[in-house]
């Protein structure tokens, strides 16, 4: 799982694709943003702490890069 996250962040950081930028902007703003935060909190509060942590890191990276 760690390798998948690292590869995904690496791909997101070097790509200049307009589709990726458009999707990342939609994820980090609006109602999707609220749902994603609720999912992260739920995963962290249950037994899926690792998945919640990985999703949090990916989400923070998207916030920094695209907002």
N, C-alpha and C positions, 0 to 999 in steps of 0.2 A: 504494500500500500504506500510506503514511503517513496518508493521509486516512481510510482504512478503520479503522485503529487508533484514530485520534483520535475518530472518530464512535462506535466501539464503546465506548471508555472513557467518553465523554460520556453515552451511553445508559445504561451500567451505573451511572454515578454518580448520575443523577437518577431512576432508576426505583425504585419501592417495591413492585414486583410480587413476590408470594410465590414464584412459580415460579422467577424469576430468582435470588432469594436462595437457594432450596433447591438449585438446580443449582450455583451458585457455591460454596456450602458443601461440596457433594459433591466438586467439582473440587479444592478446596484442602485436603481431608483424606482420609485413608485411602489405599487402593491406587492410586486415580487420581492422587493427588499424586505418588507414587513414579514411576509411568509417565510422567507429564508432565515431571518433572525429567529422566528418562532421555532423553526425546525432545528436550528443550531442549539437553541436553549433546551429543547426537548431531548435532543440526542445527548447533550452533555449531562443532563439530569438523570438519564436512564443509564443502562449498562453499556451503551455505545459511546463511551467517552472518546475513544480513538477516532471514530468516524466524525464526531462532532468537532474535535480538535482539528482534524484535517480540513473539514469544511470551513471552519473559522479561518484558518490560515489562507485558504484559497479565496475566501470572500474578502479578507482584508487586503490581499494582493490586488484583487479586482478593484476594490475601492480606491486604493492608492494610485493605480495605473490609469483608470478610466474616469475618475472624478476629480 
